[in-house]
């Protein structure tokens, strides 16, 4: 079922999941202050953020990763 999902809360949970890996790689995660509430399936949104952050840490090359997370309003899609 769709529900209102707090993206900032999801990102904080995922950062906690990767706390040790973030420390090991000296990663910096920058999150835009104003993240939206969206309508979606919470565990799917968390899975998406988990995969995006995981891939950013895993495929970083030789540099310390800097992950920037933000949003951009594009309008309403569909009805």
Number of C-alpha atoms within 10 A of each C-alpha: 6 9 11 12 18 16 19 18 13 19 20 12 15 18 18 12 12 16 12 11 15 19 10 11 15 14 18 14 15 11 15 11 10 10 16 15 13 14 13 14 13 18 11 10 18 18 12 13 19 19 13 13 19 16 11 15 22 12 9 14 9 7 9 14 18 14 16 11 15 13 12 7 6 6 6 6 5 4 3
